[in-house]
Amino acid sequence: MTKRYSNIIISIAFIILLINFFIGCSKQEDSKKIKVIFWHSFVATTIPALNELIDRFEKEHPDIDIDAQYVPTGDALVQKLITAIHSQTAPDVSWIHADFLDKLIESDAIYPMEHFIKEKDGLTEEEMNDFFPQLLGAFSHKKVLYALPMDATVLALVYNKDHFRKSGIDPNTPPKTWNDLKEYSKKLTLDKDGDGKTDQYGFYVPAYPGSGPLSIWEVLQWSPYLWQAGGEIIDSTQTKVLFNSEAGVQALTLWKEIYDQLNFSNYSFTHDMGLASGSISMIMDGPWDLPTFRKMKNIDWAVASLPEGPKGKATYIAGESLAIFKQSKNSDAAWTFVKWVTQPEIQEMFSISSGYLPVRKSVLERDSYKAFLETDHAMKSFVEQIKIARQRPTIERYYVNINQFIATAIEQTLIGNRSPIETLNEAAEKSNNLLNQK
C-alpha cells in the first residue's frame, strides 16, 4: 500500500472518529433532556399553532422535550386514557374535556392542581384569579381543581353575508331572536336551479347519533337554547336533572321545527364544510375553526351572537385543560409546561395563531391583543360572547352517560319524529336512575 493511500485511509478513519464523537455527544446531550409525553386531540387546523407553541417552549426550556401525540377526540381519548392508566402507561400530561374529569378522578389518576400551584414554582392567588372562573369551575370536582385551562371557546353564529344579500336580508343584521332564526332559515333555503331539490339550506341543525363521537358536541350546541328558555341541565344537589322542563321542550321544539321546515334530513355535509361550500347559510361554531374560515376567499362571512330566546341571551364558555398524571415520572417538568402555556403572553400568541380564546382575563387588556382584535372582527365577535357565556354544569358523576342520554333525545326527536317531551322525559328518567344509585 502506498504512503499516499495510507494517508487517505488514516484521514478517513479520523473523520469517522470525529463524526462518531459528535454524534455521541449529541446523543448524550439528548439523553439529558427530560421527555414529557403530551396527549391531545386538537383539530388539524390547530396543529400548526400547537407546533409553534411547543417549539417556543423547547427553545426557552432546552432541557425539556415535549413529545406531543395526537389521540382522536371524544370517547376514544378517555377510553385510551383509562386503558393507559390500568397498564401503567399514562402520559405525563393530557388535554382533556370537562366531561372526562369524573372518570379520571375516580381512577385516582391525576393530581389536584393544588399539588403544584401551592409549591415554590406555583401560581399566586392573583394569577389564579386572572383565569376565567367558569373555566376553573368546569375542571373542579367538589371544589378541588384538577386541571388548568389551556384554551377557551364559546359558541356563536357564523353566517354567509352573500346569501343574506341575495335573499334580501341586511347582511349586517343577523337573526336576533328565535323567531328571526326560523324566518331567516326558511328564507335562505333555496332550490336554485329549479330541479325540485334544495341546493342551499338556511341553518345547520345538529342531528348526530346519540351514542356517537359527536354526542358531546351536539349537547354543547343545544345547551345555550335551554338556558335561553330559562332552563337548566341539573339541580344544585346533583340528584335530579332538569332538562326535561318546559324550557327544554321549547328549546328542542325550536330545533325540530327548523329541521322539518328545511327538510334537513336530506343534508349530508358537516357544518363547517357546508359553510365553506356555500350550501349552508348559517351554522353554530366556535373560534377553533377560524383558521379554516379565514381561508375562504370566495365567501363573505361574519360572526354574531346566538339569537336571543324567551328568557334572554346565552352561550357557553368551555375549553380544554391540561391534567398531570400521577404515573408521570416527570411531573415537575410537566408542570413547567402547563404553567408556561397559561402565561398571558403565551395565551395571546396561541389565541392569535390558533383561533382559540385566551383563558386569562388580563390578555383581553393587553394593547397588542386589543390591536389584533381590531384587525380580526370575527375573533372580536367571539371574544364579545364571553360576557353572556355560562359554564356548563359540573356533573360529579355520570357526565358522559347523561350527555349521551340528552343527545339521544335530540336525535330521536329530530330524526325519529318523536315528541320532545317524550324523548326528554325518557332521558331524564335514565339520568335520575343513575344519579340516585346507591
C-alpha positions as CSV (number, residue, x, y, z in Angstrom):
1,M,0.0,0.0,0.0
2,T,1.5,3.3,-1.0
3,K,2.1,6.1,1.5
4,R,-0.5,8.2,-0.3
5,Y,-3.3,5.7,0.2
6,S,-2.3,5.1,3.8
7,N,-2.6,8.8,4.5
8,I,-6.1,8.8,2.8
9,I,-7.2,5.8,4.9
10,I,-5.9,7.5,8.1
11,S,-7.7,10.7,7.2
12,I,-11.0,8.9,6.5
13,A,-10.7,7.0,9.8
14,F,-10.0,10.2,11.6
15,I,-13.1,11.9,10.1
16,I,-15.2,8.9,11.0
17,L,-14.0,9.1,14.6
18,L,-14.9,12.8,14.7
19,I,-18.3,12.1,13.3
20,N,-19.0,9.4,15.9
21,F,-17.7,11.6,18.6
22,F,-20.1,14.4,17.7
23,I,-23.0,12.0,17.2
24,G,-22.2,10.5,20.6
25,C,-22.1,14.0,22.2
26,S,-25.4,14.8,20.5
27,K,-27.0,11.6,21.8
28,Q,-25.6,12.2,25.3
29,E,-26.9,15.7,25.2
30,D,-30.4,14.5,24.1
31,S,-30.3,11.8,26.8
32,K,-30.0,14.5,29.4
33,K,-33.3,16.1,28.2
34,I,-36.4,15.4,30.2
35,K,-39.1,14.0,27.9
36,V,-42.7,15.0,28.7
37,I,-45.4,12.8,26.9
38,F,-48.3,15.1,26.0
39,W,-51.6,13.6,24.6
40,H,-54.0,15.9,22.8
41,S,-57.0,15.9,20.4
42,F,-56.6,19.3,18.7
43,V,-58.3,19.6,15.3
44,A,-56.0,19.6,12.3
45,T,-56.2,23.3,11.7
46,T,-54.8,23.9,15.2
47,I,-51.7,21.7,14.8
48,P,-49.5,24.4,13.2
49,A,-50.3,26.7,16.2
50,L,-49.6,23.9,18.6
51,N,-46.3,23.1,16.9
52,E,-45.3,26.8,17.1
53,L,-46.2,26.8,20.8
54,I,-44.1,23.7,21.5
55,D,-41.1,24.9,19.5
56,R,-41.1,28.1,21.5
57,F,-41.3,26.3,24.8
58,E,-38.5,23.9,23.9
59,K,-36.3,26.9,22.9
60,E,-37.0,28.6,26.3
61,H,-36.6,25.3,28.1
62,P,-33.7,23.4,26.3
63,D,-33.7,20.7,29.0
64,I,-37.3,19.6,28.3
65,D,-38.6,17.8,25.2
66,I,-42.3,17.8,24.6
67,D,-43.5,14.6,22.8
68,A,-46.9,15.7,21.5
69,Q,-49.1,12.7,20.5
70,Y,-52.5,13.1,18.8
71,V,-55.4,10.9,20.0
72,P,-58.8,11.0,18.4
73,T,-61.2,13.1,20.5
74,G,-64.5,12.1,22.2
75,D,-64.8,8.7,23.8
76,A,-61.6,7.5,22.1
77,L,-59.5,9.8,24.2
78,V,-61.0,9.0,27.6
79,Q,-61.0,5.2,26.8
80,K,-57.4,5.3,25.8
81,L,-56.5,7.3,29.0
82,I,-58.3,4.8,31.2
83,T,-56.6,1.8,29.4
84,A,-53.3,3.5,29.8
85,I,-53.8,4.1,33.5
86,H,-54.6,0.4,34.1
87,S,-51.5,-0.6,32.1
88,Q,-49.2,1.9,33.8
89,T,-48.6,3.7,30.5
90,A,-50.4,7.0,31.1
91,P,-48.9,10.2,29.6
92,D,-47.2,12.8,31.7
93,V,-49.9,15.4,30.8
94,S,-53.0,15.2,28.7
95,W,-55.5,17.6,27.1
96,I,-59.0,16.8,28.4
97,H,-62.6,17.8,28.2
98,A,-64.5,18.5,31.4
99,D,-66.7,15.6,30.6
100,F,-63.8,13.2,31.3
101,L,-62.9,14.6,34.6
102,D,-65.1,12.4,36.9
103,K,-63.7,9.1,35.3
104,L,-60.1,10.3,35.8
105,I,-60.7,11.3,39.4
106,E,-62.5,8.0,40.2
107,S,-59.4,6.2,38.9
108,D,-57.2,8.4,41.2
109,A,-55.2,9.1,38.0
110,I,-54.5,12.8,38.1
111,Y,-53.0,15.3,40.6
112,P,-55.1,18.0,42.1
113,M,-53.6,21.2,40.7
114,E,-53.0,22.5,44.3
115,H,-50.2,19.9,44.4
116,F,-48.3,22.3,42.0
117,I,-49.9,25.6,42.5
118,K,-49.1,25.9,46.2
119,E,-45.4,25.0,45.7
120,K,-42.5,27.3,45.3
121,D,-42.8,27.4,41.5
122,G,-46.6,27.6,41.6
123,L,-49.1,30.4,40.9
124,T,-50.1,33.2,43.1
125,E,-53.7,33.9,44.2
126,E,-53.7,37.0,41.9
127,E,-52.6,34.8,39.0
128,M,-55.3,32.2,39.8
129,N,-58.0,35.0,39.9
130,D,-56.9,36.0,36.4
131,F,-58.4,32.8,34.9
132,F,-62.0,33.0,33.8
133,P,-63.8,31.5,36.7
134,Q,-66.2,29.5,34.5
135,L,-63.2,27.5,33.2
136,L,-61.8,26.8,36.6
137,G,-65.3,25.7,37.7
138,A,-65.6,23.3,34.8
139,F,-62.5,21.5,35.8
140,S,-63.2,21.3,39.5
141,H,-64.7,18.4,41.4
142,K,-66.2,19.1,44.9
143,K,-64.4,22.4,44.8
144,V,-61.0,20.9,44.0
145,L,-59.3,21.9,40.8
146,Y,-57.9,19.0,38.8
147,A,-56.8,20.6,35.5
148,L,-55.6,24.0,34.4
149,P,-57.3,25.6,31.3
150,M,-55.2,25.7,28.1
151,D,-57.7,27.3,25.8
152,A,-61.3,28.6,25.8
153,T,-64.2,28.5,23.3
154,V,-67.6,30.0,23.1
155,L,-70.5,29.1,20.7
156,A,-71.7,31.8,18.2
157,L,-73.5,32.1,14.9
158,V,-71.3,32.1,11.7
159,Y,-73.2,33.2,8.6
160,N,-72.8,33.8,4.9
161,K,-73.3,37.5,4.2
162,D,-73.6,36.9,0.4
163,H,-76.6,34.6,1.0
164,F,-78.2,37.3,3.1
165,R,-77.8,39.9,0.4
166,K,-79.2,37.7,-2.4
167,S,-82.2,36.8,-0.2
168,G,-83.0,40.5,0.6
169,I,-81.7,40.3,4.2
170,D,-79.5,43.0,5.6
171,P,-76.1,41.2,5.9
172,N,-75.3,43.3,8.9
173,T,-78.4,42.3,10.7
174,P,-78.1,38.6,11.8
175,P,-81.1,37.0,13.5
176,K,-81.7,38.5,16.9
177,T,-84.5,36.2,18.2
178,W,-85.7,32.6,17.8
179,N,-88.4,33.8,15.5
180,D,-85.9,35.6,13.4
181,L,-83.8,32.4,13.2
182,K,-86.9,30.4,12.0
183,E,-87.8,33.2,9.5
184,Y,-84.2,33.6,8.1
185,S,-83.7,29.8,7.9
186,K,-86.8,29.5,5.7
187,K,-86.0,32.5,3.5
188,L,-82.4,31.3,3.0
189,T,-83.4,27.8,2.0
190,L,-83.4,27.7,-1.8
191,D,-83.8,25.4,-4.9
192,K,-81.5,27.5,-7.1
193,D,-81.8,25.6,-10.3
194,G,-85.5,24.7,-10.1
195,D,-85.0,20.9,-10.2
196,G,-87.1,20.3,-7.2
197,K,-84.1,19.7,-4.9
198,T,-82.8,22.1,-2.2
199,D,-79.3,23.5,-3.1
200,Q,-79.0,25.9,-0.2
201,Y,-80.1,25.3,3.4
202,G,-80.7,28.3,5.7
203,F,-79.4,26.8,9.0
204,Y,-77.5,23.7,10.1
205,V,-79.5,21.8,12.7
206,P,-77.1,19.3,14.5
207,A,-78.6,15.8,14.3
208,Y,-76.0,13.2,15.3
209,P,-76.2,9.7,16.7
210,G,-76.7,10.0,20.4
211,S,-74.1,7.3,21.1
212,G,-71.6,8.5,18.6
213,P,-68.4,10.6,19.0
214,L,-70.3,13.9,18.3
215,S,-72.8,13.5,21.1
216,I,-71.0,15.9,23.4
217,W,-70.7,18.5,20.6
218,E,-74.5,18.1,19.9
219,V,-75.4,18.8,23.6
220,L,-72.9,21.7,23.7
221,Q,-74.8,23.3,20.9
222,W,-78.2,22.6,22.4
223,S,-77.5,23.8,26.0
224,P,-77.5,27.5,25.2
225,Y,-81.0,27.2,23.8
226,L,-82.1,25.5,27.0
227,W,-80.6,28.4,29.0
228,Q,-82.2,31.0,26.7
229,A,-85.6,29.5,27.5
230,G,-84.8,29.7,31.3
231,G,-83.9,26.0,31.8
232,E,-81.0,24.1,33.5
233,I,-79.3,20.8,32.9
234,I,-79.3,19.6,36.6
235,D,-80.3,20.9,40.0
236,S,-77.8,22.1,42.6
237,T,-77.9,18.9,44.7
238,Q,-76.8,16.8,41.7
239,T,-79.6,14.4,42.3
240,K,-82.1,15.4,39.7
241,V,-81.8,16.6,36.1
242,L,-84.0,19.5,34.9
243,F,-83.5,19.5,31.1
244,N,-87.0,17.9,30.5
245,S,-88.7,21.1,31.8
246,E,-90.9,23.3,29.7
247,A,-87.7,25.2,28.8
248,G,-86.1,22.1,27.5
249,V,-89.2,21.3,25.5
250,Q,-89.2,24.8,24.0
251,A,-85.5,24.5,23.0
252,L,-85.9,21.1,21.3
253,T,-89.2,22.1,19.7
254,L,-87.4,25.1,18.0
255,W,-84.8,22.8,16.5
256,K,-87.4,20.3,15.4
257,E,-89.5,23.0,13.7
258,I,-86.5,24.3,11.8
259,Y,-85.3,20.8,10.9
260,D,-88.7,19.8,9.5
261,Q,-89.2,23.2,7.8
262,L,-86.0,22.9,5.9
263,N,-86.4,19.1,5.2
264,F,-82.9,18.9,6.7
265,S,-82.8,15.1,6.7
266,N,-81.6,15.3,3.1
267,Y,-78.4,17.2,4.0
268,S,-75.2,15.3,4.4
269,F,-72.3,17.7,4.8
270,T,-70.7,18.7,8.1
271,H,-71.5,22.1,9.4
272,D,-68.1,23.7,8.5
273,M,-67.9,22.1,5.1
274,G,-71.4,23.3,4.4
275,L,-70.5,26.9,5.1
276,A,-67.3,26.6,3.0
277,S,-69.1,25.0,0.1
278,G,-71.9,27.6,0.1
279,S,-74.6,25.0,0.7
280,I,-75.3,26.3,4.2
281,S,-76.1,29.9,5.2
282,M,-75.9,29.8,9.0
283,I,-74.1,27.4,11.3
284,M,-73.2,27.3,15.0
285,D,-69.5,27.1,15.6
286,G,-66.6,28.1,17.9
287,P,-63.4,30.0,17.2
288,W,-61.3,26.9,16.7
289,D,-62.5,26.8,13.1
290,L,-61.3,30.4,12.4
291,P,-58.1,29.2,10.6
292,T,-60.3,27.4,8.1
293,F,-62.8,30.2,7.7
294,R,-60.0,32.7,7.1
295,K,-59.0,30.8,4.0
296,M,-62.5,31.1,2.5
297,K,-61.7,33.9,0.0
298,N,-64.8,33.2,-2.1
299,I,-67.3,33.8,0.8
300,D,-68.1,37.0,2.7
301,W,-68.8,35.7,6.2
302,A,-69.3,37.1,9.7
303,V,-69.8,36.0,13.3
304,A,-72.7,37.1,15.6
305,S,-74.2,36.0,18.9
306,L,-76.7,33.2,19.0
307,P,-80.3,34.5,18.7
308,E,-82.0,35.6,21.9
309,G,-84.5,33.2,23.5
310,P,-87.7,33.8,25.6
311,K,-85.6,34.4,28.7
312,G,-82.6,36.2,27.2
313,K,-79.2,35.6,25.6
314,A,-76.8,32.8,26.5
315,T,-74.0,30.8,25.1
316,Y,-71.4,28.5,26.8
317,I,-67.8,29.0,27.6
318,A,-65.8,25.9,27.7
319,G,-62.4,24.6,26.5
320,E,-59.7,22.1,27.1
321,S,-57.5,21.8,30.1
322,L,-54.2,20.1,31.0
323,A,-54.1,17.4,33.6
324,I,-51.0,15.9,35.1
325,F,-51.0,12.2,35.8
326,K,-49.8,10.6,39.0
327,Q,-47.9,7.9,37.0
328,S,-45.7,10.6,35.5
329,K,-42.0,10.3,36.2
330,N,-41.5,13.9,35.1
331,S,-44.4,15.6,36.8
332,D,-42.3,18.7,37.7
333,A,-41.3,19.2,34.0
334,A,-45.0,18.6,33.0
335,W,-46.0,21.4,35.5
336,T,-43.4,23.7,34.0
337,F,-45.1,23.1,30.6
338,V,-48.6,23.6,31.9
339,K,-47.7,26.8,33.8
340,W,-45.9,28.2,30.9
341,V,-48.8,27.6,28.5
342,T,-51.1,29.6,30.7
343,Q,-48.9,32.8,30.9
344,P,-50.7,35.8,29.4
345,E,-48.1,36.4,26.7
346,I,-48.2,32.8,25.6
347,Q,-52.0,32.7,25.7
348,E,-52.1,35.8,23.5
349,M,-49.7,34.2,21.0
350,F,-51.7,30.9,20.9
351,S,-55.1,32.7,20.6
352,I,-53.9,34.7,17.6
353,S,-52.4,31.7,15.8
354,S,-54.9,29.0,16.7
355,G,-58.3,30.9,16.9
356,Y,-59.0,29.7,20.5
357,L,-59.8,32.3,23.1
358,P,-57.4,33.1,25.9
359,V,-58.0,31.6,29.3
360,R,-56.9,34.6,31.3
361,K,-58.8,37.9,31.6
362,S,-55.7,40.0,31.5
363,V,-55.0,39.0,27.9
364,L,-58.0,41.0,26.8
365,E,-56.5,44.1,28.3
366,R,-53.1,43.8,26.6
367,D,-52.7,46.6,24.0
368,S,-51.2,44.2,21.4
369,Y,-54.3,41.8,21.8
370,K,-56.7,44.7,21.5
371,A,-54.9,45.9,18.3
372,F,-55.2,42.3,16.9
373,L,-59.0,42.2,17.6
374,E,-59.4,45.5,15.7
375,T,-58.0,43.7,12.6
376,D,-59.9,40.5,13.1
377,H,-63.6,41.2,13.6
378,A,-64.5,37.6,13.6
379,M,-62.3,36.9,16.7
380,K,-63.6,40.1,18.2
381,S,-67.1,38.9,17.9
382,F,-66.2,35.6,19.6
383,V,-64.5,37.4,22.4
384,E,-67.6,39.6,22.9
385,Q,-69.6,36.5,23.6
386,I,-67.7,35.9,26.9
387,K,-69.9,38.4,28.7
388,I,-73.0,36.3,28.1
389,A,-71.3,33.0,28.4
390,R,-72.1,30.4,31.0
391,Q,-70.2,27.4,32.4
392,R,-71.8,24.1,31.7
393,P,-72.8,22.4,34.9
394,T,-70.2,20.2,36.6
395,I,-71.9,16.9,36.9
396,E,-69.9,15.0,39.5
397,R,-71.0,11.5,38.3
398,Y,-72.0,10.0,35.0
399,Y,-71.3,13.1,33.0
400,V,-70.6,11.2,29.8
401,N,-73.7,9.0,30.3
402,I,-76.1,11.9,30.8
403,N,-74.7,13.7,27.8
404,Q,-75.4,10.7,25.7
405,F,-79.0,10.4,27.1
406,I,-79.6,14.1,26.1
407,A,-78.0,13.6,22.7
408,T,-80.2,10.5,22.1
409,A,-83.3,12.5,23.0
410,I,-82.3,15.2,20.4
411,E,-81.6,12.5,17.8
412,Q,-84.9,10.7,18.3
413,T,-86.9,14.0,18.1
414,L,-85.2,15.3,15.0
415,I,-84.8,12.1,13.1
416,G,-87.2,9.7,14.8
417,N,-90.1,12.1,14.8
418,R,-90.9,11.5,18.4
419,S,-92.2,14.4,20.6
420,P,-89.6,16.5,22.6
421,I,-91.4,15.9,25.9
422,E,-91.4,12.1,25.3
423,T,-87.7,11.8,24.5
424,L,-86.6,14.3,27.1
425,N,-88.6,12.5,29.8
426,E,-87.0,9.2,28.9
427,A,-83.6,10.8,29.0
428,A,-84.4,12.4,32.4
429,E,-85.6,9.1,33.8
430,K,-82.4,7.3,32.8
431,S,-80.3,10.1,34.1
432,N,-82.0,10.3,37.5
433,N,-81.8,6.5,37.9
434,L,-78.0,6.7,37.5
435,L,-77.7,9.8,39.8
436,N,-79.6,8.1,42.6
437,Q,-77.8,4.7,42.5
438,K,-76.5,3.8,45.9
